């Protein structure tokens, strides 16, 4: 365990002790983390990551927590958040460059303001650019990797720029999981602002109509199997609306688990396990998690991975 005094000796950003992660996840679930940290700048981030790795101290990157489930016991280590100081979106040589902590809605709005098309599908997704790049987030037939040119990452203790051709993008994966994404460069075609904005409005309306956006959730729980949809399989297993404690498989979209007010991570895990087992019994398909499990013992993660 590294001490707070050791960290404060060189870390210039803000630090909170035993901060409940429930406040930083879209599911509103999660116990405390030892240190919740917001680096002051890139040098600060490089210093703390290098220090943690040298001392074999666990840490995670946390954006808006829209694709994760944190244990009720929390996470022993540090959570590093980049939203405060790494949220710039700008035009650079005709490309849109977005830092990792920028919200996807901010990125989409910026693109509309500057007549840049192609990222409207991300409208309404409650995540950050960094998280979207790492998991190659997508919707409505679009994916983050589609218009990416390059990604700036912290790899080891060095900041490097990686061209898209060197990144192993796939369905909800990037191969950048061991790196820390700092920014992404997007090359987007010019478009009519009103037409782009109309597509944005349409996608938001579709999202609001089909997903439980008014209840805490972590987005899609499972990846869609090849040639099928997780929601369709869970619905066919008659699990829509199934409750365990304060968690419920959404009645609106079966691939979402919602927090009805007092759900625990244990409640959510029980529903995840039930959905996987039942779908496998009914259809012979083993659903794969799309969300990330944080702070759980290995045996628990292996059970539902």
VENKA-V74854 format. One record per residue. SS is DSSP state (a for helix, b for strand, c for the rest). PSI is psi in whole degrees, 0 to 359 (NA if undefined). OMEGA is omega in whole degrees, -180 to 180 (999 if undefined). Layout:
<<SS:PSI:OMEGA> <SS:PSI:OMEGA>>
This chain:
<<c:124:176> <c:149:-176> <c:157:178> <a:321:180> <a:324:176> <a:316:-178> <a:314:-176> <a:344:180> <c:336:-179> <c:344:-177> <c:126:-174> <c:351:-179> <c:190:-179> <b:148:-180> <b:132:172> <b:142:-177> <b:137:178> <b:46:-178> <b:124:178> <b:127:-179> <a:351:177> <a:328:180> <a:353:-177> <a:15:176> <c:144:-179> <c:343:176> <c:346:-178> <c:41:179> <c:142:174> <c:135:178> <c:189:-173> <b:153:172> <b:147:-178> <b:310:-180> <b:126:172> <b:121:-167> <b:142:176> <b:102:-177> <c:150:-180> <c:327:-179> <c:186:-177> <a:318:180> <a:321:179> <a:317:179> <a:312:180> <a:317:-178> <a:314:-176> <a:324:178> <a:316:178> <a:317:-179> <a:314:-179> <a:318:-179> <a:321:178> <a:327:-178> <c:9:178> <c:45:179> <c:125:-175> <c:141:173> <b:157:177> <b:156:173> <b:131:-179> <c:122:174> <c:254:177> <c:9:173> <c:32:-176> <c:2:-179> <c:38:-176> <b:155:173> <b:121:-177> <b:137:180> <c:150:175> <c:335:179> <c:355:180> <c:201:-176> <b:124:178> <b:101:-178> <b:215:-179> <b:147:171> <b:125:-178> <b:124:-177> <c:134:-176> <c:4:-174> <c:324:-173> <c:314:-172> <c:354:-176> <c:57:-174> <c:20:-178> <c:142:172> <b:130:-174> <b:163:171> <b:136:-179> <b:110:-178> <c:38:178> <c:347:178> <b:159:174> <b:121:178> <b:123:-177> <b:129:178> <b:159:-170> <c:327:-176> <c:356:180> <c:137:176> <b:149:180> <a:325:178> <a:322:177> <a:319:179> <a:314:-180> <a:315:179> <a:319:179> <a:316:-179> <a:319:179> <a:315:-179> <a:330:-177> <c:14:175> <c:36:179> <b:124:-174> <c:159:171> <c:345:-179> <c:13:-178> <a:332:-180> <a:336:-177> <a:355:-178> <c:129:177> <c:350:178> <c:123:-174> <c:57:-178> <c:182:178> <b:166:180> <a:317:-180> <a:312:179> <a:321:-180> <a:322:179> <a:314:-177> <a:318:-177> <a:5:-177> <c:57:-179> <c:151:-180> <b:165:177> <b:155:174> <c:34:177> <c:359:178> <b:155:177> <b:156:-179> <a:321:-176> <a:342:-172> <a:313:-176> <a:7:178> <b:142:175> <b:316:-180> <b:163:-179> <b:133:174> <b:126:-177> <b:157:168> <b:111:-177> <b:115:-171> <c:244:176> <c:19:-178> <b:142:174> <b:122:-178> <b:155:176> <b:124:-175> <b:121:178> <b:152:-179> <a:325:-178> <a:342:-180> <a:7:-178> <c:134:-175> <c:66:179> <c:141:175> <b:193:-180> <c:110:178> <c:37:175> <b:161:-179> <c:339:-172> <c:4:180> <c:14:-173> <c:336:179> <c:354:178> <c:170:172> <b:113:-179> <b:131:179> <b:324:179> <b:165:176> <b:144:177> <b:125:-178> <b:131:176> <c:110:-170> <c:143:178> <c:154:175> <b:151:179> <c:166:177> <c:128:-174> <a:317:-178> <a:321:178> <a:318:178> <a:317:-179> <a:325:178> <a:320:176> <a:320:177> <a:312:-180> <a:320:-180> <a:315:-180> <a:321:178> <a:319:178> <a:318:179> <a:319:179> <a:314:-179> <a:327:-178> <a:334:-172> <a:347:-175> <c:153:-178> <c:64:-173> <c:344:-178> <c:6:179> <c:144:179> <b:129:179> <b:169:-178> <c:25:-179> <c:198:-179> <c:128:-179> <c:317:-176> <b:151:171> <c:150:176> <c:126:176> <c:155:179> <c:125:177> <c:11:-178> <c:181:179> <c:132:179> <a:318:-179> <a:319:-180> <a:319:-179> <a:319:180> <a:320:177> <a:317:179> <a:337:177> <c:7:178> <c:40:-178> <c:357:178> <c:130:179> <c:356:-180> <c:133:-178> <b:145:167> <b:115:-176> <c:233:180> <c:6:180> <b:147:-178> <b:137:169> <b:120:-170> <c:137:175> <c:346:-179> <c:323:-178> <c:115:-170> <c:347:178> <c:15:176> <c:137:170> <b:128:-175> <b:153:175> <b:111:-177> <c:357:176> <c:327:-178> <c:32:-177> <c:148:173> <c:164:176> <a:325:178> <a:319:177> <a:314:-178> <a:317:179> <a:322:179> <a:318:178> <a:322:177> <a:313:-180> <a:318:179> <a:315:-179> <a:316:-179> <a:314:-178> <a:316:-176> <a:318:178> <a:321:179> <a:319:178> <a:322:-175> <a:321:-170> <a:353:-179> <c:20:-180> <c:126:179> <c:110:-178> <c:141:-180> <c:134:-179> <b:140:171> <c:330:-180> <c:161:179> <b:134:177> <b:129:-175> <b:128:174> <c:6:180> <c:148:175> <c:156:-178> <a:321:-177> <a:326:178> <a:315:-179> <a:321:180> <a:330:-178> <a:325:-176> <a:1:-177> <c:NA:999>>
